[in-house]
């Protein structure tokens, strides 16, 4: 405890110098350095590794791999904004939890981010949460967790699991890395590798890099005073977090369903999307969704509670709004009540 309090006092003094440095930096480079992370030390711990695969997806994708890919994506962007980044591992090696926590503490990082993907024995769940230690959901850790959760879900289109501290996207749980590190620490569970469709997305490095970019953007909101203007970094963000290369419609899930379903799309560019519903005799039952969607992996949620059990078809028509082009496809789904 004493060591911790002394540590905190030192940290406050250090922090004061850091703040002064950052103010000077901002003052000198006011026009170009907005969002600059010079002076900030960020620790990244890609969960699991080596003999510990972490969770394993339905077709065998290992959590340790996607944790590392997303972490490397996050590091890429942080370094571009001049942060000093410390990673517990950059390859597939076995590390104990205590060595990971010691790494964060001995490098005296300002923020610790432990990257994980979630898992369930039920294939359906797929949401995002960022964990913090008990009692810190509204402290600095909670602030960072909140920003990371919002940016990651802006990118991957997932919703949040429920919060136990009344803060959307934030969940308090005393995981080892959250209580044995001395600095504000968060543990994002990016998405569920146990969900078959999510596992397919996670196979793509560029999707994992995109989640890494989301975490980076959360850090920028939290530390860099960036607050949502992506213009300055969007150019190099896209170099790595590439978007889908073609329009695609995926099978809705769950299928069969009752009565909520999700229709996943891939959009290489900002697009006008219209999805209509038909019954087996080809009658148009109405529009499921119509509007502009950003490039990425949007999911369209649909509730068919008002329909009778049976087979239905969903027809998707997409018009690209940036490079043009169009796409049309049809899927089927079985409503069982
Ligand atoms: Zn994990």
Boltz pocket constraint, residues with backbone or C-beta under 6 A from the ligand:
constraints:
  - pocket:
      binder: B
      contacts: [[A, 47], [A, 48], [A, 54], [A, 55], [A, 63], [A, 115], [A, 116], [A, 117]]
      max_distance: 6.0
